[in-house]
């Protein structure tokens, strides 16, 4: 039976087709999901892609959180369905309270676009089992509101429970921390490990001829496929 991974398209999504391609390259079937449709069409996992949903009005991800599809995504995520939020998708996950914290404007107040080195901190989530703790990967980063923040108690919980999934590392271009995120946090997970959000874009690093010219991001999509097949 083919594993089906849905990709939600919001008004202003930019990377939904890229996410679909990454899913296809990993060996699963990508399923296009429309933001106004509550039906997830029997998918096994969901990706919330990057972009500028609803033009990032109010706050990035704040309007998308109330899209009809998100009611079902939130319900299914709480029941254990794997959900990955990339960049704007990460912002939607924090606005939906599926992940703690919030995203602020980059501390230098500029849009940033560059290849970004990351260190894998947690290789046990639904989306990271094909990586190893301490592994360094490089994937593109492009955002304006990418500064992860949370209160001290939340940061302590994330660190003590091993829920920081990725951390920014020096890439040789600009500062190691590209946006001022607390504790150099690039991605986090919920307590169950099925919901992951990160600001960099693994879907742009899945084949050698495009993007970074590396395949460091493909592991996200092969990880969830293997978990779903084995469960």
Buried (B, 14 or more C-beta within 10 A) or exposed (E): EEBBBBBBBBBBBBBBBBBBBBBBBBEBBBBEBBBEBBEBEEBBBBBBBBBBBBEBEEBBBBBBBEBEBBEBBBEBBBEEBBBBBBBBBBBBBBBBEBBBBBBBBBBEEEEBEBBBBBBBBBBEBBBBBBBEEEBEBBBBBBBBBBBBBBEEEBBEBBEEEBBBBBBBBEBEEEEEBBBBBBBBBBBBBBEEBBBBBBBBBBBBBBBEEEBBEBBBBBBBBBBBBBBBEEE
